[in-house]
């Protein structure tokens, strides 16, 4: 941005309103009043956006904002989008953040950035990309958020200035637009300028300013005739008469850039600024832009023109030596050309050259003959590589060249794509590889390029990825490992696109022709996994038998074998084999270690192994595995679908343990991440299903129904198996709303889908339990039979929580002494399980039945226990039910009491106090200056120590204060 700073500072005419807004924002940022005294309110940031057409004065205005910010002691970060650099990923982010971090020693930088070093370092050019899977785009944005937030707090007050935002690269602009609403909570002023008709859709946030300027950007208008007259007289002296000044305004249409350039031309020509010379102004104005500017450039000589063309191709921040190399000029000839262009007000700067204005840069670039322009880009690419700036810097130039079958071009583009992909910019990598494919590459390398292109498109364009990978398999492939990797990736993207049958068939075809036994085993394990998720698998029992025979022969010597054994554990869980069998295989799978963030494998099997422990009533082990897995995701910068699955399923684990408030916090965090990934994606189905199930357990049926409506939670359901099974959850929601016939139809459909596949474990999918309740009114005998069949299946599995839950469902559809006996047995089993919510339900149901059968003393004992358990779980609706039963028995509910809370740490107490006042976990995280998962962990500790949930925090903390 230094090219315009060298120009003499001039008066800003008719920009009083914009400067007043900037001054107000700076005063609030620095904590000063207009009179310079310190304000009582804490400093706060803001977003200022200046919009207007080219030449309207946006850059000059931003320069004045920078000057005033620096005068008030602010740290100023500056960047500028460039027409030629729009395709260079993170170009703007690097301009902003790299100067603040580049001078720090590596060890200190690692310590300062912590776990974010390997995630944001490559994007900002601070370190080379590491091997392995790159961060996802959301994880990278979160890392950039953290870096900018950290700098803003550490070097407050801070002003970030972005000029020509419409030309910023998509990666940087999307990040800043998403970050913009947060600036008011930081000591950071973000000032941007852009051309409104060229601002891309992903930067729409800049058009709506939070809390300032009437919720709109500040539109810069052309100067009035009076303002242009003042500008002319400031430059040319007071002798400029009114006719001359008005003609200046007429020929420039009040455009400040054109007016300034026009006065410079008048001065160069020695024209007297009076009415007599006014008729010459139109011709002089034409020379300022377009063809007139080019004619003026051409008069400077061929060498100078070629140097200007080279600079236009290179874009911004141009090293003179590099421009000379691209232009093919010697050092002295290049220096003369640079001097001539500075004298003509086309270029500015010394060590680094810049065009005086983007309008000039655009005009020069467009004036280059097409064939010459292509040749100059090719020369620029070669020079950039020769200077050691790397393939990523050369790639944007290669994108402008014509395909000629040059393998050097292909190799440079592939190298640039690898760097960019690992830095977290898959869209840019995809563009480079698509261009490499058009070169084209040698026939023997075409499959590899298609494979790389498919991998780059995986997260953003799965359908395109499938096409690329299938095309790769049609090419001649001499490297067997490459073919295998293409098949693995193709099956993965098909499965994640809800095309599980195609994923399985792809692997099956390759298994038949693969000679390597270890590769065949890997493919079999992948096929077993996708078949396990298929809702339309034609012969699931046969697959289960094959899997069992294979897993029993394996020892777990490598990751592939452990994956097969892990799938065996999960299959045993689904089929309802004895829980100890499932646990045995799960422990075998873990014996050699299974990481969740393996670069070339999915995370599905590690998750299934972890959930096996949960369904077998060992949720503590599940949570240990989830904690390690989520830490893996976060260390890799996987903050999209992976982290959403982690939080959602961890919420599901907490739900199964009866810790409903914590479960809701985790599930909502997972849902927020899932919404970023997209509606009706697998991760979205999981998140919505879990949050609905939790809300139903908490007694918030209306809210659960609204969530379902908001997220289109209903048929058609996904082809993939989910947990909880979303069709069953939908049936449960219908039942809770009193729509018993609709619920029965939905649950029967779930049974018809799952039973033939051998998925008989009611602990995993309790469709029979809910169906029995739905059938109770119209078909009571069938309801009892359905429930007892579920009890039989639960006893086969043997987990106390499964048996207890099934017995309670059987009691719900039974009557008399049978009902009491079933409930007593249910309580007995659930007391030996971690299912606290199910135990609370059984206790309240047993107490209710005993009260109605004339046993008030026993009823009271169970109702009081059930009430306390419900409140500990956060099951508000169940608590209300228990209180109503106690009142019907003439008893008063005990007051909710807390355990000792003096052990709370300061951060736990702060998180608890904010939560007790109704703040969300997101708001608590912002208040405490930490991340949302940290808040969830703090609250989890609080709930354990206080012995209550969110609803009881206020009372518990109040009692502690009283002590």
N, C-alpha and C positions, 0 to 999 in steps of 0.2 A: 504493500500500500504506500510505499515511500515515494512513488513517482510523482504524486501530486503534492506531497509535502514540501517539495523543493520550490514550488511556486510561491511567490510572495503572497502573504496573507492579505486578502482584500475584504472589503465590507460585504456583509451578507444582506442584501436588500430584500425587503418584504418577507423575511423569515422570522419575524419577531415571535409569532405564535409557536412555531416549531422550537425556537431557542428557549422560549419560556417553559415549554413542556420538558425540554432537556434539563434546564436548570432546576425545575421542580423535582425531577427524577434524581438528579445528582445530589440535591440537598437532602432528599429523603434517604438516599443511599449513604451519604456521609454523616447523617444525623445533624445537619446544620439548618438553621432558619435562613430566610432570605437576607436578614441583616448580619449573618455570619455567626450568630450565637448558637450554642448547642441546643438542639431540640430535646424534649423530654421523651418522645417516643423512640423506640429502638429503630435503628436503621433498617430499611427494607429495600428490596430490589424492585425492578420493573422491566417491562418490555416496551421498547419504543420502535415503531416501524415507520419508515419514510417511504412513500410510494410516489412514483412519477415516471414520466417517459424519459428517454435518453436525453442527457444534456440539461436536465431541469435543475441541477444543483444538488443532487443527493450526496455526491462524494464530498463536495465542499462543506455541506452541512455536517456530515459525519466527521470530517477533519476538525471542525470547530468543536464538536462534542468531545473528540479525543483530547483536544488542547485544553478544554475546560476541565475535563476529568483529571488530566495530569496535573493541572494547576491546583486541584483540590486534594492531591496526594493519592489518587486512585491508581491501582495497578491496571494497565490498559493492555488488552489482548486484541489484535487486529487480524482480519483476514479478508480476502476478496475472491469472489467467484470469477472464473475466467471462461470465456467462450470456448477456448481451445482445451481447457482442462476439465470440462464437465464429465468426461468419461474416466477421469483418474480418481479411483476410490480413495476417500479420506483426504483429498487434497486440501480442503478447507479446514478439516479437523487438525491436520498436521500444522497448517499455518498458525492456528490458534494456540495449540497446546505444546507442540514440539519445542518452541523456544523456551518455554517455562521449565522443561524437563531435560532437554538434551545435554545440558552442561553438567548434570549430576553424575557422579561416578556410579558404575553399574551396581556395586554392592549397596550403596545408599539408595539408589533408585528402586532396587528390589525391595529393600526394607520399607521404603515410602509407599510403594504401590501394593505391597503384600501379594495376596493371591491374584490381584488384577494384573500383575506384571506380564505374565505370559498371554493374557487375553487382549489387553489394549496395546501392549508394547509393539507388536507387529503392525497394527493398524496405524500407529503414530510414528512408525519408522524408528522406534527406539531400540528394537532388537529384531533378530531374524525370527521368522515363524518357526515354531517347534514342529517336530514330526507328530503324526497322529491327527485325530479329527480336529477341525477348527471349531471355534466358538460359533454358536448360532447367532443370528442377527440381533435377537433380543438380548442375549447375554453380552454381546459386544456393546450394545447401546447402554445397558446397565453399567458396564465398566466405564464407558466414557462419561456417563452421568456421575459416577463416583469420583472420577478424576477431576472433572470440572467443579463439582461441589466441594471437594477437598481443597482445591486451589482457591476457590472463592472464599472459603472460610479462613484458610491459612493466610491469604494475601489480601484480605478485605481492607477497604472496599475495592471492588473490581468492576471494570467496565469492559464488556466484550462487544466489539464493533465488527459487523459483517457487511461489507459493501458488495453490490451486484449479487445479491442472494439468489436471484433467478438463474444465475450461471453456476451456482455451487453444485458440486457433485452430489448425486442422489443419496449416497450413504451419509455424508456429513449433514446435508440439509434435512433429511428425515430425522436424524438424531436431534438436531437443534430445534426443529419444529416440535418434536415430542417433549423436549426438555423445557421449552419456553414457558409453559404455564407454571413451572416451579420457581421461576426466578424471584417472584415476589416474596418467597419465604427465605431467600438468601441475600447476602450482601452483594448482589450482582445486578448490574444494569446491562441488559442486552439490547443493543441498538442495531437494527438492520435496515438496509435500503434495497429496494428492488423495483423492477419495472412490472407493474401489476398485470399487464397482458402477457407476460412471459413467465410468471411464477408457476411452477408445476403444482400438480394436485397434492403431492405429498408434503407441501409446505403451506397448506391452507391455514394452519394455526397462526401464521403471521398476519392474516387478514382480520383476526379477531383478538384484540389485545385484552388481556386480563386486567381489569381494574383501572385503565388509564385511557385517555384520549377518546372518551365516549365510545369505548369498545370498538374502535376502528383505527386503521392506520392513518397517519397524517399525510394527506395528499398534497404534494407540492404543485402549486399552480405557476403558470408562466408569469413573468414579471410584467407589471403595468408599464405604460409609456413613461410615466414619471420616474419609476425605478430604473428603467433602462437609461433615461437621461442622466440620472445621478451616477450610474455606472460609467457611462461614456465620459462624463466630466471628471470623474475620479481618475480615469486613465489618460484622458487627452487634455485635460485642463478646462478651466471655466470658459474659454473662448468658444467651446462647442455651442453653436446656437440651437434654438428650439427646433428649427426645420431639420437640421442635420440629425439631432437626437431622435426626433420622431421617425425619421426615415430608418435610422438604425433599428428602432423598435419594430417597424413594419417589416423589414427584410428578415429579421430574426424571429418574428412571432413571439417575442418575449422570452426566448430560450437563453438562459444565462451563459451556457457554454459558447453558443454561437455569437452572442453579444461580446463576450470577452475576446474571442478569436478575431472578431471583426475589428475591434478597436486596435488589436495588435497589428492587423494588416494595414489599417489606416496609418498607424504610426510608422510602420516599415516603409510605406509608400511616400511618407512625408506629406500626406494629404491634409490640407487645412480643413478643420471640422466646421465648415460653414455651409450655408445653403448652396453656394456655388459648386461645392463638391459632392453634394448629396446624391446626385444622379449616378455617381460611380459606385455607390455602396452595394447595389444589387449584384454587380459583377464581382466585387470583392467578397460578398457573402457567399457566392457560389463557390469560390475558391477554398472556403473553409471546410467544405464537406463534399462527399460524393466525387463526381468526375473532376470538379475543380481542385479538390485536394490531391487527386491522383496526378493531374496535370502539373500541379506545383511540385509533387514528388519527382516526377519524371525529369523536370528541369534540373534536378540536382545531380544527374549523371547516372550511368548504367550501374556502376559499382555501388553507389549509394542506394539505388532502387533495389538491387539484389540483397543488400544488407537489410533493408527495411522488410523485404519479403521474408527473409530468414527469421527476423524477429517476430513477424506476424505469425509464422508457423510455430515458433517456439512458445508463444503465448505471453505469460507474465514471468516476472523475476528472471530476466534473461541474462545469463553470463555472457559478456562480450566475446570471450574466446570461443564459446560454443556457437554463437551467432556467426562469427567469422568462419568457423569450420563448415557450418551448414551452407553459408553463402559462397564458400570456396575462395575467400579473400585472405591475403596476407595480413599480418598484424597491423602494419602501418596503414595499409589501405582501409582496413576495417575501422581503425581509429579515426581516420579522416571522415569516413562515412558516418560514424556515430556523431562526430562533431557537427557535420552538416545537418543531420536529422535533428539534433538538439537545437541548432540555430533556427531551423524551420518549425520549431515547436511541434514536432512529430514524436520525438523520443525525449525522455528525461532520465536522469540518473547517471552514475559513473561506474561504480563497481558492479551494480546490477541495473540493467536497462529496463524501462517500462514505456509503454505508449502513454502520451500525455492524457489521452481520454479513450475509453472503450470504443467510442464512435470512430475514432481515427484508426484504431487497431482493426475494427471490423471492415472499414473501407479499404484499407491496405490489403487485408487478407483476401477479400472478395475480388480485388483487382488483379490478383495473380492469375495468369493464364492456367487453365485447368491442368494441362499436362505438366506445366512447370510446378504447380502446387503439389501434385502427386510426387514428382521427383524430389522436391524439397523435403517432403515428409519422409520419403525413403532415406534421403541423405541424413535427415535429423535423427532417424532411428539408429542408423549406423554410428553417427557421431556420439549419440547418447551412450550406446554400448561401449564405444571406444574410450569414452571419458570415465567408464567404470560406474555409471549411474544405475545400471541394472536393467533387466528386461521389462520390469513394470514401468519404468520411465519411458522406455522405447515403444511400449505397446500402443499407446495412443496414436503415435505416428504411423505405425504399421497398419492400424485400422483404416487409415486414409489412403493407403496404397492400393494398386490394382493387383488382383491375383495373377501370379506368373509361374506357379509351380516351384517356388523357391523354398527349399527345405530349411534354409537358414531362418526365413521368416516364420515358418511353422514352429521351429524349435524355440525361437524367442517368444512367440505367443504362448506356447505351452508352458514355458518357464514362468512367464508373467502370470498366467492363469493359476499356476501352482502357488506362487507367492501371494496372489490376491485372494485365492480361496482360503489359504491357511490364515490369512490376516482377517478373514471374516466378511469378505465381499463377494459372495457367490455370483451375484448378477454381473459384476464386471468380469469375473472369470469366464462366465458363460459367453459373454460377448467376444472375448479374445479367442475362445476355442471355436466358436461358430465361424469367426473370420479365418482361423487356421484351417478349418475344414474346407473353406472355399478356395484356399490357395491352389491346389489341394495338397495334402500330404502325400508322401509315397504310399503306394498301395499297401505295403507291409505294415505301415504305421497308422493306417486309417482306422482300424478297430480300436487302437489305443486312444486316438483322439476322440472318437465317439464315446468310448467309456469315460474318459475324463469329462467330456461335455455332459454326459448323463449324470455324473456325480455332482457337477456344479449346479445342475438344474434340479437336484433331488428335492430340496425343501421348498422351492418357489414354483416349479412347474413340473409336478409329478407325471402328468400325461405326456409331456414332451420328453421327460427322462425315459419313459418306457419306450417311446419311439426310437430314441438315440441308442439305447442299449440293445433293442431288438435288431436294429440296423447293424450294430457292431457284431452281433453273432452271425450275421450273414456274410461278413467279410472274411477273407482268408486270415486265419490266426495261427501263427507258428509257435507262440508261447502258451503252453497249457495253463500256466498260472493266470495269465491275463483272461483267458476264456472262463476259468473258474470264477474269477473276481467279477466278471461281467454277469455271470449267472447269479451269484450271490446278491449283487446289487439289484439286478432286475427283479428277483423274487421279493426282495425287501420292499422296493418301491411299489410293486403290485399289491403286496399285503397291506402296506400303509395307505393305499388308495382304496381299501375295502374290496379288493379283487383277489381274495384269498385262494379261490379255486385256481385261478391262473398262476398264482405264485407257486402253488403245489405242483401243478402240471409242468411248469417250467423246470422245476427241480427234478421231477420224475423223468422227463426226457433226457436230462443230462446224466442222471444216475445210470441210466441204461447203457450209456456209451463211455462212461468214465472208467479207466483201467486202474487208477491209483486207489488203493483201498482206503487210505486215510482221507483223501478228497471225497470219496463216495460216502464215508461215514459222516463227514461234515455236511454234505448235502442232505443225507438222510435226517440228520438232526434238525436242519433247517426245515425240511419238509414236515417232520413230525410237529415242529413248533407251529407252523402255519395251519396245519390240519387241526391242531388242538384248538385253534381260534375260529375255525370254520363252523358256522351255524348250519351249513348245508352239506357237511361231509357225508358221502354216501354210505360208508361202512365204518363207523367210528369204533365199534367193538373189535373189529379185525385189526384196525390200526393199533388199538390198545394192546392187543395180544402180541403183535410184532414188536412194539416198543418194549413191552415187558421182557420178552425173550432177549432182545438186544441189550437192554440195560443190565440184565442179570449177568451177562457175559463180560461186561466192561469193568475195569478197575479204577477208572478216573485218573488215568496217567496224564492226560492232557485236557485242555479246555473243551475240545469237542466231546470227549467222553463224559466230562462232567456236565456238559449241557444235556446230553442224552439222559443221563441219570437224573438230572434236575427235572426234565420233562416227565420222566417216569414218576417222580414224586408228585408232580402236579396232576398227572393222569389218575393216580391212586386217590387223590383228594376229590377230584371231580366225580369219579365213579363210586365214591363212598366206601372204598376198601378200609379196613381197620386203620385207625389213625396212626398206630405205631408203625405200620408198613410205610405210610407216606413219610413219616418222620425219619425212618431209617434211611430211605433214599435221599431225603433232603440233606441229612448230615453227610452222606457219601458225596453228594454233589459239592458241598462246601469244603470238603476235606482238603482239596488242593487249591481252593480260592477261586472265586468268580467275581470279577470286577463288573460294575454296572456301566462303565464308560469305555468299554473296549472300542477301539477305533473302527474295526471292520465287522463288528457284530452288534446285534440289537441288545436292548436291555431287558427284553421280555423274560428270558429264562431266569435271570437273577431275581426279578420281581416275583415270578411264579414260585420260586423256591422260598422266598421270604414269606409269601402269603400262605404257603403250606403250613408253616409254623402257626400262623394266626388261626386258621381254621381248626388246627389240632390243639387249640387252647394254650399256645405258648406265644402270646403276643409280645412279650418282652423281647424274645429272640427276634421276632419280626421287626420291632422298632430298632433294635441294634443294627440289623441289616439295612433298614431304610435310612438310618442316620448316616451310615457309611456310604450308601448309594447316592443319597442326595449330595453329600460332600463331594463325591466323584463328579456329579453333574456340575456343581458350582465351580469346582476347580477347572473344569474344561470350558466353562463359559456357556454351558447349555441351559439357557433360561427360558426356553420356549416349551415345546411339547414335553420334553424330558422332565423338566422341573415341575410342570403342571401335573404329570402323572405321579411324580414323587409326592407332592403336597396332597393331591386328591386322595391317593391311596393311603397315605399316612393319616389323613382325616378319617378314612374308612376304618383303619385299624383302631383309632381312638373311639370311633362310634361303636365298634364291636366290644370295646372294653368298657363302654358306658360313660366315657368322658366326653359328653356331648358338646359342651361349650368349646373345648379345645378342638374337637372334631370339626365343628362348624367353622372355626377360624382357619384351620388348614384347608378345608374344602373350598371355602370362599377364595383363599389365596390361589388354590389350584384352578378355580373357575375363572378368575381374572386373567391368569396366564392362558387358559384354554381359549378365552374370547379373542386373544391376540392371534392365536393359531388359526381360528376359523370355526364357524358354526358347522355342526353335524360332522365334524371330524371325530375320529375315535376318542381323542383326549377330551373333546367337548361332551360327548355322550357320557363318558366316565364321570366327569366333574358334575354335570347336571344331575345324573342319577344319584350320586353320593349325597349331594347337598339336599335333594328332595327327601331321601331316606332319613337324613339327620333331622330335618325340620319336622317330619312326621313324628319321629321319636320325641321331639321336644314339645309336641302338641300344637304346632303352628301350621295347621292344615291349610288355611287360606293362603299363607305365605308360600307354602310348598306348591300349591296349585298355581299361584301367580308366576313362580319361577318356571314351572313347566310350560305355562302359556307363553312367557317371554322368550323361551328358548326352543319353542316348537318341539317339546318333548312328547313324542308320540310316533305312530306309524308314519312312514315305513321305518322300521328299526334297522340298525346296521347289520351287515352280513357277518361281522366278527362277533365272537363271544365276548361279553364284557362282564366285569364283576364290580359291583352287583349287576346281575342281569337286568338290563334296562327295561325289557318288556315286563318283567316281574315287578320292578319298581313302579312302572306305570300302572299295573294292576293294583298294587298296594295303594297308590295315590287315589285311584278311582274308588277303592273300597273305603278309604278314609273319608272321602267326600260323600259317602252314602250311595254311590252308584253301583249297587251289588251285582246287578245283571251284567252291566258292562265290564265290571271287574272280573266276574267269573269267566266271561268269554275271553278276556285278555289272558287270564292265568291258565285257562285250559289250552289256549294256543301256545303259551310258553311250554307247558308240559308236553304237548305233541311235538314240539321242536326239540326238546332236550332229552326226553325219555328214550327215544330210539337210539340216541347217541350214547346211551349208558351213563349220562350225567345224572346220578341218582342221589347225590349228597344234599340233604336239605340244609346243611350248615352253609354250603356254598350258595345254593339257590332255593329259598324257602317257598317256591311257588305253590306247593301242596298245602302249606300251612295257611297261606292267605286264601287259597281256593276253598279250603274247608270252611273258613269263616264266611266267605261269600255265598257258599251253598247252604249255610245253616238254616236260613229262613224258608227257602223253597224246597230244599231236599235234605232234611236233617239226617236221614240215614246215610245218604251218600256222603254228607259232610263228615260223619264219624268215620266211615270207611276210608275216606281220603286222608284224614288226620292220622288214623292208626297206621296206615301204610307209611306215612312220613315218620311216625315213631319207630316203626320197624327199621326203616332205612337209617335213621339216626343212631339206633342201637348198634347197627352193623358198623358204622363209622366209629362210634364209641366215645367221641369227645363229650365231656359233661355238658358243655354249653349247647351242643347240637341236640342231645337227648332232652335236656331241660326245656329248651325252646319248643321242641316238638310236643312234649307232654303238655305244656301250657296251651298250645293250639288245640290239642285234643280235648283238654278240659273246657276250652271256650265253646266247643260244640257238643259237650256232654252235659249231663244234669245230675242233680242229687248227690248221693254219696260217691258215685263214680267221679264226679267233677272234683270233689274235695280230695279224693285219693290221688287223682292225677296231678292236682296242684301241689299237694304235699310232696309227691315224688319229684315234681318239677323243681320245687324249692331245694330239695335235697341235692339234686344234681347241680343246680346253678350255684349253690353255695360252694361247690368244689371247682367252680370255673371262674374265669376272669370276666364273665359277661355281667357286669354290674347292672346295666339297664334292664336286661332280661330278668335278672333276679328281682329288681324293684317291681317290675310288672307282675311277676309271679306272686310276690308277697302281697301286693295290693289286691290282686285277684283272689288269693286265698283268704285274706282278711275280709274281703267283701262277702265271699261265699259263707264263711263262718258266721259273720254277723247275721246274714239272712237266714241261716239255719239254726240260730238261737244259741250261739256260743260266743257271747260278747267279750269275755275275758281273753280267750285265744285270739279272737278277731282283733282286739285292740293291740295286742302284742305285734301281730303281723302288719297291721295297718301303720303303726308307729314306725316299725322297721322299714316298711315300704316307703313311707313318706320321707324319712331321713335319706334312704338310698336314692329316691327320686331327686331330692334336692341336691345330693352330692353329685348326681349325674348331670343335672341341668335339665331334667325332664319336667318342665313346668306343667304341662298338661296332665301328666300322671300325678304330680304333686297335688294339683287341684282336685283330681278325682279322689285321692286318698283323704284329703281334708273333708271333702263332702261326705265320704263314708264315715269318717270319725264323727262329724257333726250329726249324721243320722243316728249314730250309736250313742249320742249324748256326751261325747268326749271332745275335749279341746286339743287341737294340735299343739305339740310342743314348739317352742320358739326355735328357729334355726340357730344353731350355735356353731362357732368355729373352733378349730384346734388352735394351739398356741401359734401366734403369728410373729412373735418377737424375733424369729430366725430369718425373717425376710431381709434380703440385701436392699441397699438403697435403690438400685435399678429395678429390682422386683417390686419394691414398694411404689416407685414412681409409675411403673407400668400398670400396677394394680389400681392405683388411685385414679389414673386417667380412664381406665376401663370401667371402673365403678361409676364414673360420671357419664358413661354412655359413648365414649370415644371408640371408633373402630381401630383395628390393629394397624391399618394404614396411617391413620391420624396419630396414633401413639408413636409409631415409628418416626414420623416426621417431627413430632414434638421432642423425642429423645435423641434425634439425630442418628438413628441407627436404621437397620434394615428390617423389613417385616418378619422374615423368619426368626430373627433374634427376638423380636417382641413375642412371637408365638412361643418360643422356648422359655422366655421369662414368665409368661403367663402360665405355662404348663407347670413350672416350679411353684408358682404362687398357689395354683389350685391344689397341688399336692400338699403344700404346707398348711394352707388355710383349711383344707378339708371341705371346700365348697367350690362353686363354679362362678361364672360371671354374675349370676343373679344374686349370689350371696356375698359378694365382695364388699359392698357398701356396709352391710351390717357387721361383717367380720372386722373390717378395718375400723369401724366406729367403736367396737368393743375394745380393740387394741388401744385406740386413742384414750378411751376412758381409763384403762388400766394405767 
